[in-house]
Amino acid sequence: DSACDDGVGCTSDTCDAVAGCVSAPQDSACDDGVGCTSDTCDAVADCVYTPVDSACDDGVGCTTDTCDAVVGCVFTPQNSACDDGVGCTSDTCDAVAGCVSAPQNSACDDGVGCTSDTCDAVAGCVFTPQNSACDDGVGCTSDTCDAVADCVYTPVDSACDDGVGCTSDTCDAVVDCIFTPVDSACDDGIGCTQDSCDHVNGCSNTPDDNLCDDGIGCTQDQCSLQEDCMHTPDHSACDDSIECTIDACDTLVGCVSTPDHSVCSDGAFCNGEEVCEENTGCKASQKPCGQGLCDESNQICLDDEGGVHGGGCACQTKQSDLPLASILALLVFSLTWIRRRHF
C-alpha cells in the first residue's frame, strides 16, 4: 500500500492486486472544526471546506446569517430589517434581542411651545397641551394651551370683582383687571344731586343747590337728599323799605307787597283818612271838610257861623254837644229834604 501514496492527505491509498493502486477519498479525514462548513475530500484537491449559510440560523429575524469558512457562523444585524413604520422611533437590530424600536422624543417637534412632544412606540408622535406652560402673569385670564395655536389667553371678566357696585369690572389681556366707574349706576332718583361713582368708595350723591334755581329771587333754593329741590320763601328778602306794606315772598310770583292802611292812621279826623300807597308809603286822603272849619274834638265840619256844615259831610256828630239853635236848624233841614224826596 505504501507504494500507492498519491500525496492527498484525505485519501485512503491501497494496492489492489488486480486494479493496482486505489485512492479512496475519506470525508471524515477532513474535519476543519468549523460547524457550518461541508467538509469533503477531493481525490485531487485534498480536503475541501465549503461554507453552508443555511447551517447558520440564530433565530433572530433581523440578522443576516452566513457561514465563514474560518470563523464559522456570522450573524450580522440589519437595521433596515427593523422598520416599524413609526417615524419617531430609532429602529435597530440587536443580534440577541432582535428588532428594537426606541422612541426618540427629539424626533417630535410640532413647533408649538406649550405642548409636551413625546414619541409613542405605537402611536408615533404625541403632542400633549400643557396649560401650566402658558402663564402670562395676568391674574384674570384663563391661560390654556392649544395644540395648534399655542398659548391662548382668554380674558375672564368674572375674575375681576372689586366689590364696588358701580364699577364695570372687566379683564384686559395685557393690563389685568380694569375697574371703570359708571356714574349712571349711581342714580338716586333725586334730580338735584351730582351722582358719581368712585372706584374705591362707590356711589356718591352730592346735593347741588345750583340745580334748584326756580327763578324766584326771594326763595332759598336748596337740594335735599330726601325731598329733591326745596324752595323756602324768605320774606326778609322782600323788604321794599315802605313801612306800611306787608312784604311777603310768594313761591310762584316772587315778592308781593300788600298795603296795610291801618299802619298809616294817625287817629286825627280833620286831616283826612290816611292810606298806604304801595310805592310811596303813607299818604293823607282829601280832608273831610275841604277848606271849611273842622271840629276835631267832635269830628264834624262847621260853617262860618259855627253851625254844622251841611255840605255833604258824612261825619258822625254828638247831638248833645250842639247848641239848641243848631239842633233846630238841622231838624228843619232834614224835614225839608224828606218832603222833597216824597212829593
Secondary structure as UniProt FT lines:
FT   HELIX           2..4
FT   TURN            9..10
FT   STRAND          11..16
FT   TURN            17..19
FT   STRAND          20..25
FT   HELIX           27..30
FT   TURN            35..36
FT   STRAND          37..42
FT   TURN            43..45
FT   STRAND          46..51
FT   HELIX           53..55
FT   TURN            61..62
FT   STRAND          63..68
FT   TURN            69..71
FT   STRAND          72..77
FT   HELIX           79..82
FT   TURN            87..88
FT   STRAND          89..94
FT   TURN            95..97
FT   STRAND          98..103
FT   HELIX           105..107
FT   TURN            113..114
FT   STRAND          115..120
FT   TURN            121..123
FT   STRAND          124..129
FT   HELIX           131..134
FT   TURN            139..140
FT   STRAND          141..146
FT   TURN            147..149
FT   STRAND          150..155
FT   HELIX           157..159
FT   TURN            165..166
FT   STRAND          167..172
FT   TURN            173..175
FT   STRAND          176..181
FT   HELIX           183..186
FT   TURN            191..192
FT   STRAND          193..198
FT   TURN            199..201
FT   STRAND          202..207
FT   HELIX           209..212
FT   TURN            217..218
FT   STRAND          219..224
FT   TURN            225..227
FT   STRAND          228..233
FT   HELIX           235..238
FT   TURN            243..244
FT   STRAND          245..250
FT   TURN            251..253
FT   STRAND          254..259
FT   HELIX           261..264
FT   TURN            270..271
FT   STRAND          274..277
FT   TURN            278..280
FT   STRAND          281..284
FT   TURN            288..291
FT   STRAND          293..295
FT   TURN            296..299
FT   STRAND          300..302
FT   TURN            304..305
FT   HELIX           319..321
FT   HELIX           324..342
//
